[in-house]
Amino acid sequence: MNLKGNCTISFIDSSLTMDELHNILKITPTKIIKKGQVISEAINKSADSNKWMYKEVLNEGEEPSEVITRLLNQLKTENIQRIIQTCNDAVIGLYLNSEYGQMGFELSAENIARLSELKIRFEVHILSLGKVD
């Protein structure tokens, strides 16, 4: 399967500084967006909030559950819950892109329990180009 994607964790409008977030999480952000920053010149769009984001890329041949597990294994519950209390929003997002018209993935019981323990929103975004084998 020609599957591409990533799994991210994002904190939106935290009262903590970007350095404080980095120090608590012990993870270097993949992207930092500041309120007012131009995020798309094509549609003249600026960011309406501050955003700290870390991304784990789905490796070739890897299942989506594996990239989720890899991200979750880096997160300490007490640190995530501490940060969530300082944010307007926090989310873990799974982004998948496939050439297939139909696809699926599973979440292990361990990943479901871990997401529940973190008390964080989980989103899945799938882009399928609809080719059929």
Backbone bond lengths (Angstrom), bond angles and torsions (degrees), N, CA, C in turn:
res aa  C-N    CA-C-N  psi(-1)  N-CA   C-N-CA  omega(-1)  CA-C   N-CA-C  phi
1 M - - - 1.454 - - 1.523 108.50 -
2 N 1.296 116.85 132.99 1.459 121.81 177.20 1.530 107.87 -87.11
3 L 1.316 115.88 82.26 1.456 122.40 -175.75 1.519 109.55 -110.68
4 K 1.316 115.71 129.99 1.460 121.79 176.86 1.519 107.68 -126.06
5 G 1.325 116.19 159.69 1.446 118.41 176.74 1.502 113.22 161.48
6 N 1.316 114.29 -169.39 1.458 121.58 179.51 1.515 109.68 -161.61
7 C 1.315 114.23 168.68 1.457 121.94 175.63 1.526 106.55 -128.30
8 T 1.305 116.55 130.52 1.460 120.98 -175.59 1.523 111.53 -124.70
9 I 1.309 114.31 157.83 1.463 120.67 165.80 1.516 105.83 -124.87
10 S 1.327 115.80 133.55 1.461 121.22 -177.05 1.518 110.69 -132.83
11 F 1.320 114.69 141.56 1.458 122.13 174.68 1.521 107.20 -120.87
12 I 1.335 116.17 124.10 1.452 121.84 -174.05 1.519 110.16 -110.87
13 D 1.328 114.33 127.26 1.468 122.74 177.78 1.527 113.15 53.07
14 S 1.313 116.14 52.62 1.461 120.35 174.33 1.524 109.28 -76.39
15 S 1.319 116.30 146.54 1.471 119.92 174.50 1.527 110.50 -77.82
16 L 1.327 116.75 -8.89 1.465 120.77 175.43 1.529 109.41 -81.27
17 T 1.314 116.72 151.37 1.460 119.96 175.67 1.525 108.90 -74.13
18 M 1.311 115.71 164.25 1.466 120.15 178.35 1.530 110.21 -61.43
19 D 1.319 117.36 -37.55 1.476 120.74 177.45 1.523 111.27 -66.24
20 E 1.332 117.42 -39.50 1.464 120.37 178.29 1.532 110.62 -63.49
21 L 1.335 116.58 -41.80 1.468 120.29 177.13 1.529 110.21 -59.86
22 H 1.311 116.20 -46.70 1.464 121.67 179.76 1.530 110.68 -59.69
23 N 1.318 117.13 -44.50 1.469 121.13 -178.50 1.529 112.67 -67.00
24 I 1.313 117.36 -36.18 1.467 120.83 178.84 1.526 110.60 -70.99
25 L 1.325 116.30 -44.67 1.457 120.86 -174.97 1.527 113.79 -81.17
26 K 1.322 116.37 -25.13 1.473 121.46 -174.74 1.531 110.84 60.00
27 I 1.329 115.73 32.48 1.464 123.31 177.37 1.528 107.09 -130.30
28 T 1.314 116.43 134.09 1.460 120.58 176.64 1.526 108.53 -81.52
29 P 1.331 117.60 126.82 1.464 119.11 -178.31 1.529 111.32 -64.37
30 T 1.316 115.20 145.98 1.458 121.88 175.06 1.524 109.45 -78.71
31 K 1.331 115.10 -33.05 1.464 120.02 -177.07 1.519 109.36 -152.44
32 I 1.314 115.03 140.38 1.455 121.99 172.72 1.524 106.70 -125.44
33 I 1.316 115.60 128.87 1.467 121.20 178.20 1.517 107.28 -118.56
34 K 1.318 115.75 131.78 1.459 121.12 178.58 1.519 110.15 -104.65
35 K 1.313 114.70 142.27 1.464 120.90 178.98 1.531 109.25 -52.40
36 G 1.329 115.10 131.24 1.459 120.95 -179.87 1.524 113.60 92.39
37 Q 1.327 117.55 -13.81 1.461 121.76 179.42 1.531 109.46 -66.41
38 V 1.315 117.05 138.87 1.461 121.23 177.43 1.528 107.79 -71.21
39 I 1.328 115.78 122.56 1.463 120.21 179.85 1.530 111.55 -109.00
40 S 1.319 117.49 -14.29 1.471 121.57 174.03 1.521 109.04 -153.17
41 E 1.317 114.85 110.16 1.463 118.71 176.26 1.522 110.83 -72.79
42 A 1.343 116.58 -31.01 1.461 121.46 -177.81 1.526 112.04 -59.65
43 I 1.330 116.36 -38.28 1.481 118.97 -179.68 1.525 111.49 -113.85
44 N 1.333 116.13 13.07 1.464 122.28 177.68 1.531 111.27 53.04
45 K 1.323 115.30 53.79 1.473 121.60 -176.74 1.517 110.33 -111.80
46 S 1.327 114.81 131.21 1.458 121.86 175.54 1.520 109.61 -112.64
47 A 1.314 115.86 152.25 1.467 120.63 179.42 1.521 110.54 -67.32
48 D 1.323 115.97 135.24 1.461 120.32 178.67 1.523 112.68 -96.20
49 S 1.351 115.85 4.28 1.462 119.60 179.16 1.531 109.74 -156.35
50 N 1.327 115.06 164.89 1.460 121.15 172.29 1.523 107.48 -83.72
51 K 1.336 116.27 142.74 1.464 119.40 -177.41 1.523 109.87 -144.35
52 W 1.339 115.31 129.05 1.461 123.39 173.41 1.508 106.02 -107.62
53 M 1.341 117.48 127.73 1.457 119.57 -175.07 1.526 110.99 -137.89
54 Y 1.336 114.96 139.35 1.458 122.06 173.07 1.524 107.61 -123.56
55 K 1.343 116.68 136.17 1.458 121.96 -175.83 1.523 111.33 -125.46
56 E 1.337 115.12 133.68 1.462 123.29 169.60 1.524 106.59 -108.36
57 V 1.320 117.28 125.12 1.460 121.89 -178.07 1.529 110.65 -86.26
58 L 1.317 115.71 139.27 1.457 122.82 175.12 1.526 107.96 -71.80
59 N 1.318 116.84 119.09 1.461 121.40 -179.35 1.521 110.78 -79.54
60 E 1.334 116.30 154.56 1.454 121.20 179.38 1.526 110.51 -56.92
61 G 1.328 115.94 131.34 1.455 121.73 179.67 1.517 114.70 82.79
62 E 1.308 116.89 -2.32 1.457 121.90 -177.53 1.525 110.45 -88.47
63 E 1.313 116.54 147.66 1.466 122.36 175.01 1.527 109.13 -85.65
64 P 1.333 117.46 149.91 1.468 119.74 178.15 1.524 113.72 -53.58
65 S 1.321 117.21 -36.93 1.465 119.82 -179.83 1.529 111.92 -61.62
66 E 1.333 116.76 -28.82 1.461 120.25 -179.55 1.523 111.93 -70.45
67 V 1.324 117.60 -39.64 1.468 119.73 179.00 1.531 110.19 -71.26
68 I 1.336 116.69 -33.83 1.466 120.37 175.81 1.532 109.30 -63.43
69 T 1.321 116.09 -47.50 1.466 120.96 179.22 1.527 110.90 -58.79
70 R 1.327 116.53 -44.18 1.466 120.71 -179.70 1.524 111.50 -59.79
71 L 1.336 116.67 -42.16 1.464 119.87 177.79 1.527 110.37 -67.00
72 L 1.315 117.34 -49.37 1.461 121.20 -176.78 1.524 112.38 -60.31
73 N 1.325 117.07 -34.12 1.465 121.00 -179.66 1.526 112.91 -66.53
74 Q 1.317 117.26 -16.73 1.469 120.97 178.95 1.530 113.08 -90.44
75 L 1.321 116.96 -7.00 1.461 120.96 -171.98 1.520 111.81 -105.15
76 K 1.323 115.70 131.69 1.462 121.19 175.42 1.521 108.35 -99.10
77 T 1.324 115.16 128.35 1.460 121.53 -174.40 1.520 112.62 -52.22
78 E 1.331 117.44 -50.08 1.468 119.75 -176.43 1.525 111.87 -62.65
79 N 1.327 117.97 -34.55 1.466 120.95 178.95 1.530 111.44 -70.67
80 I 1.320 116.51 -43.07 1.467 120.52 179.66 1.523 109.89 -64.12
81 Q 1.323 117.33 -45.93 1.464 119.88 -179.47 1.530 111.51 -64.54
82 R 1.316 117.12 -35.56 1.471 121.31 176.12 1.528 110.54 -62.22
83 I 1.321 116.40 -44.64 1.466 120.66 -179.08 1.524 111.15 -69.65
84 I 1.329 117.40 -42.75 1.466 121.17 -179.35 1.529 110.99 -54.47
85 Q 1.325 116.73 -36.26 1.464 120.53 179.83 1.514 112.75 -64.96
86 T 1.335 117.52 -17.45 1.470 121.34 -177.94 1.526 112.91 -100.57
87 C 1.348 117.26 1.29 1.463 121.63 -171.24 1.523 112.85 -112.18
88 N 1.326 114.77 156.16 1.461 119.92 168.40 1.524 110.18 -75.99
89 D 1.343 115.93 -29.69 1.456 120.25 -179.84 1.526 108.92 -158.95
90 A 1.310 115.57 153.03 1.460 123.18 174.91 1.518 106.82 -147.29
91 V 1.332 116.10 140.97 1.462 118.86 -174.68 1.525 110.55 -154.03
92 I 1.323 114.49 145.13 1.449 121.52 165.92 1.516 105.16 -105.13
93 G 1.325 116.08 128.24 1.459 121.18 -178.01 1.514 111.54 -121.71
94 L 1.326 115.97 136.22 1.454 122.25 173.46 1.516 107.02 -109.80
95 Y 1.329 116.54 122.66 1.457 123.10 -177.67 1.524 108.07 -117.48
96 L 1.334 116.74 119.57 1.458 121.81 -177.81 1.518 110.06 -124.92
97 N 1.333 115.48 142.65 1.451 122.70 178.88 1.525 106.95 -133.28
98 S 1.325 116.05 123.77 1.452 120.88 -175.81 1.518 110.41 -136.06
99 E 1.328 115.92 152.20 1.461 120.64 174.07 1.527 111.14 -85.88
100 Y 1.305 116.86 -8.47 1.459 120.78 -177.65 1.524 111.70 -84.55
101 G 1.327 115.67 151.39 1.454 121.39 179.80 1.514 112.34 -76.77
102 Q 1.318 116.50 -26.38 1.456 120.55 179.86 1.528 108.19 -134.87
103 M 1.294 116.06 136.01 1.460 119.81 177.32 1.509 108.78 -151.52
104 G 1.291 115.71 162.41 1.450 121.16 177.63 1.516 109.68 -152.78
105 F 1.303 115.36 169.31 1.453 121.32 175.90 1.514 107.00 -154.67
106 E 1.308 115.67 165.25 1.459 118.88 179.52 1.519 110.03 -122.66
107 L 1.304 114.96 153.52 1.455 122.30 171.51 1.519 107.36 -107.58
108 S 1.301 116.32 129.44 1.464 119.56 178.16 1.527 109.61 -69.72
109 A 1.303 115.54 158.81 1.471 120.41 176.60 1.530 109.73 -58.37
110 E 1.334 115.88 -36.42 1.472 120.46 179.34 1.531 111.19 -64.14
111 N 1.347 116.79 -43.13 1.467 119.49 179.22 1.525 111.65 -67.19
112 I 1.319 116.65 -38.45 1.465 119.88 177.80 1.535 109.97 -63.39
113 A 1.318 116.20 -44.24 1.467 120.64 178.81 1.525 110.61 -63.24
114 R 1.323 116.28 -41.26 1.476 120.68 -178.95 1.522 111.17 -65.39
115 L 1.336 117.22 -43.88 1.471 120.64 177.17 1.525 110.36 -61.05
116 S 1.315 116.72 -40.88 1.457 121.22 178.54 1.524 110.97 -64.28
117 E 1.315 116.09 -41.43 1.464 121.82 179.00 1.533 111.47 -62.76
118 L 1.336 116.12 -38.18 1.466 120.48 -179.80 1.533 112.32 -72.02
119 K 1.336 115.84 -23.26 1.473 121.60 -177.88 1.525 111.08 56.99
120 I 1.336 114.16 50.37 1.460 120.80 -178.43 1.526 109.01 -126.49
121 R 1.293 115.40 146.51 1.462 121.89 178.86 1.532 109.50 -67.19
122 F 1.339 116.79 144.60 1.466 122.60 179.62 1.519 108.30 -127.01
123 E 1.334 116.06 125.30 1.466 121.87 179.58 1.520 109.53 -118.82
124 V 1.340 115.90 147.27 1.454 121.76 174.35 1.525 107.60 -124.75
125 H 1.329 115.78 129.84 1.461 122.49 178.37 1.525 107.41 -124.87
126 I 1.345 116.92 122.99 1.449 121.48 -178.24 1.531 109.13 -124.04
127 L 1.330 114.39 128.22 1.459 121.31 173.81 1.523 106.36 -113.14
128 S 1.322 116.11 117.67 1.467 120.81 179.33 1.513 107.84 -117.04
129 L 1.337 116.16 130.39 1.454 121.05 179.42 1.513 111.73 -84.62
130 G 1.330 117.01 -4.61 1.467 121.62 168.41 1.504 117.19 76.73
131 K 1.321 119.47 15.57 1.457 119.67 175.82 1.522 108.96 -73.10
132 V 1.304 116.28 151.10 1.458 120.66 -178.03 1.523 107.88 -122.18
133 D 1.327 116.11 136.48 1.476 120.41 174.92 1.510 110.12 -89.27
